[in-house]
């Protein structure tokens, strides 16, 4: 049975390496530590990581050869990262030996889920303009290469996973590589890091060779074969398809492994009644969201409401989703679980329909994947706020989570509408992005003040003489935070700053 698990894990590892340059450990380690008793001992995760690294050597090498054949490797602009990553890899490997099994195992499980979500959100990492062959590294690119090179190198040796993914992101987002060149370059580097890290692991823990030589051999052969096949596939098909397939596989694998790994804790703490409660809350929450979305769609296609007004209505309705989560259940983590489940469902659904003709007409995106990114930011923040205010501080403080969201949502929407429709006095400056107006900023502050006060009146036990100055401070700070926030990140900055003010007042 363990041999079958090793084969399946190696196949997934090889596919991930060949498709998008993922470290073999991203898929292999979670499966080995959860499903194989051999890797559950004191240094089980360490041994599983060593086997994954060893299988990465040939797998990355054959993948590199295929990408090199297609002229998709660029070390001229990546030599600094290459040197840093290789030099720090052995250091991380030594440090990993002295770390507890649960740290390594738990990290790899959740990393698998995180990378899967990342690929579903942005399946194709290709930039519009690739780096020129004659382009010389700037000071900023040298600094980026040094920082990420050292951290990725240590992380690769320490965790055995994540290095390929991180290199892919750095090469595409910071150094201007197209996706295929980024994969080819990262697998070239991984060939050496895997060699160094696996040798370090084996020298520190010789039992890897003595006790697990058969698993090691199976993993190396299987991963190498599937790395070669998947690399050939990746160089012939659309990059987005590759990303979506990778995302679905990693997300499903990660969630499955987390469930299996923590099944005893889950069974001890979740009974049939709680599962039924989750189904009830999730069903009601979905029904409320569908009803609200239906109203918005009817408004969009039966009225002449401007696109920017509809965008803000969408923001406000999405923000109001926090209220059902706060009132549909008495269990804080149930609310967070429903929030997370809904977010995953939305990401998958939007990713599937994003290329449909009606999508851009409905949402009028300002940038690629804007709606998906906005949903991730908003619902991630809602989950964190509920966990912090309700879960950590107690149910008497859950009003803070709702108030922080109300300080942003309605005010942000009205600020845009007022600013675009009636705004005449422009605000400019190095810290101000785009077109902001005095009228819009005042609308933001006043609306935030009113919404904050009303939420505190109905949900908190604070006295009126505390509520009014608190609402005034939150309104002013929210308006200035929104004014000086760039690239649409006020979705996060305004609620976070507002929550800080509320925490100070509430705790005092």
Buried (B, 14 or more C-beta within 10 A) or exposed (E): EBEEBBBBBBBBBBBBBBBBBBBBBBBBBBBBBBBBEBBBEEBBBBBBBBBBBBBBBBBBBBBBBBBBEBEBBBEEBBEBBBBBBBBBBBBBBBEBBEBEBEEBBBBBBEBBBBBBBBBBBBBBBBBEEBBEEEEEBEEEBEEBBBBBBBBBBBBBBBBBBBBBBBBBBBBBBBBBBBBBBBBBBBBBBBBBBBBBBBBBBBEBBEEBEEBBEEBBBBBBBBBBBBBBBBBBBBBEEEBBBBBBBBBBBBBEBBBBBBEBBBEEEEEEEBEEEBEEBBEBBBEBBBEBBEEBEEEBEEEBEEEEEEEBBBBBBBBBBBBBBBBBBBEBBEBBBBBBBBBBBBBBEBBBEBBEEBEEEEBEEBBBBEEEBBBBBBBBBBBBBBBBBBBBBBBEBEEEBBBBBBBBBBBBBBBBBBBBBBBBEEBEEEBEEEEBBEEBBBBBBBBBBBBBBBBBBBBBEEBBEBEEEBBBEBBBBBBBBBBBBBBBBEEBEBBBBBBBBBBEBBBEBBEE
